[in-house]
Amino acid sequence: MWWFQQGLSFLPSALVIWTAAAFIFSYITAITLHHVDPALPYISDTGTIAPEKCLFGVMLNVTSVLSVATIYVRYKQVHALNPEENRITRLNKTGLVFGLLSCLGLSIVANFQKTALFVVHVGGAILTFGLGSLYMFVQTILSYHMQPRIHGKQVFWIRLLLVIWCVVSALSMLTCSSLLYSGNFGSDVIQKLHWNPEDRGYALHLITTAAEWSMSFSFFGFFLTYIRDFQKISLRVEANLQGLTLYDTVPCPVNNERTRLLSRDL
């Protein structure tokens, strides 16, 4: 049995591979058609103009679905080991809420591109990266409490390093983007897709885009740490038939009672 066939480990694997493919395919298409510059464009800029816009949106919507499934399975795994209402259970529910809202933000980013509704797009990005970072932080705390029942100490330290990586990238992106879009570098920087080294704010633009890609890679690494945990989870489906065959029907008590009353009236 291959490693991705063990338990539900295919879920985080598919999530990371599919999301990386969405970024790579849209990036290659945008670069080939000269819609963006090859040197570190924003991730959303690679899905702003058709045809990569359609590819980017569809693939990110699939990513949001895979993310919901992965986050929910992780929630059920922690809940199964701690069914009682305690601090771990509350943290687990909080992480579930953060994760689902982050998936909602990802779907908003996929459907509202940067050049269409900038405010909605930024709101979706804040939900995705902001609450996604909080989700990683909560899961790291849970990892500390759940060792060694699910994993060893090394997994906790890896997740902690990934959270620190994510926080540093997020602070860098937030600081530089706030300076870049403050209005001191012109009003066209929001819709700008092509940058030259001599443009004002070019250094801030590079730092912001590099921080955005760096944060995305920290998310990839974090979900990859779920693979070993998900190998211990099995999925079983039970089917209960109400009749001898699929075509048998169960009599409805309401209809039987109505038929009895009609017969008595006649």
DATAJO-V436329 format. One line per field, one symbol per residue. psi: psi as a letter, one per 30 degrees, with the letter a starting at -180 (. if undefined). A space follows every 10 residues. Layout:
psi: ???
This chain:
psi: kleffkbgff eeeeeeeeee eeeeeeeeee eeghflkfji lkefffhekk ffeeeeeeee eeeeeeeeee eeeeeeeeee fifljaeeee eeeeeeeeee eeeeeeeeee fjlefdjeee eeeeeeeeee feeeeeeeee eeeeffkgee laeeeeeeee eeeeeeeeee eeeeeeeeee gfffglfgfe gkfkkkffkk geeeeeeeee eeeeeeeeee eeffffeeef fgkkkkkkkj kfaelffkkk kkeeeeeeee eeeee.
